[in-house]
Every structure is written in C-alpha cells, then in structure tokens.
Amino acid sequence: MEHCENIYAIGDTCIQTTDPNFPDGHPQLGSVAQQQGKALADNFVAMTKNKNLKPFRYIDKGAMAIIGDQKAVADMTFPKITLTGWLAWFSWLFVHLFLLVSYRNRFRTFWNWFNAYLGKGQSQGIMIGKFPKGAPMSNKFEE
C-alpha cells in the first residue's frame, strides 16, 4: 500500500507485480508462500542489522497435482521433465513428505496416507455407502 509502513503480506494475501518473471503476479501455490516467508524473515533480520533489504524473486521449481487413484502429473523445471501416472503420484507423495517440517510430522502423515490408501480413502470408524436392505433407517428431518 502506498504511504504505509511496516505492513507485510505473503502467500495468497498478496500480489506482487514487480517480479519481471511474473508481471501479473505469482501463482497461488504453497511453494510461493514458503519462499516469500523465508525472504520476509531474511529481510526482518536485515532490518534489525540496518542492512539493505532484498526484493523477492520467485524460483519456479515446477508443479504437481494428483488427478486420480495412483495418478498424477508433475511438470518440473529443473531438470525439465514431465511425469505422469504412477511415477508422478509417487513423486508427489515423496516431495510433500519431504517438505514437512519434522520427522514426526512426516511419519504421522505417511501413516495417515498409508491407512487411507489401504482403507480406500475412508476415515477409520466412518462407514460411507448405502444402507443394506432391511436395515432400520431414521430421518430426523421428517419428524
């Protein structure tokens, strides 16, 4: 904002049009927010030491998305590779586990994914589906 001091925004709450590689703003991805957070923290440290601040420049490492059961797509920028199918799905899992902060979080997330995979995505203790024929059903909204 013009004429304002000490106001900072990162991630989806900001749009930066001064990066020459992204003149219309950065993609709304977690990797952008992570890099912005690190840059902001480094600039806070620089402020306390009366050093020059560094402008943020996003380094695009690619994009990944799960598109189905054991299927994904991954476009990586270095090396310039596009993966699809099972290999992209496994890569997505590995990258997202690696990006978690601690080994404890990695293990818990892996364990939850493992249970969800074996349970076909259903949470433990929750039954999803149709009632068997002859099962008693009640509808609280019809009273």
Secondary structure, DSSP 4 states (H G I P E B T S, - for coil): -TT--S----GGG------TT-TT---S-HHHHHHHHHHHHHHHHHHHTTPPP--------EEEEEEETTEEEEEETTTTEEEEHHHHHHHHHHHHHHTSSSHHHHHHHHHHHHHHHHTTTPPTT---SPPPTT-----GGG-
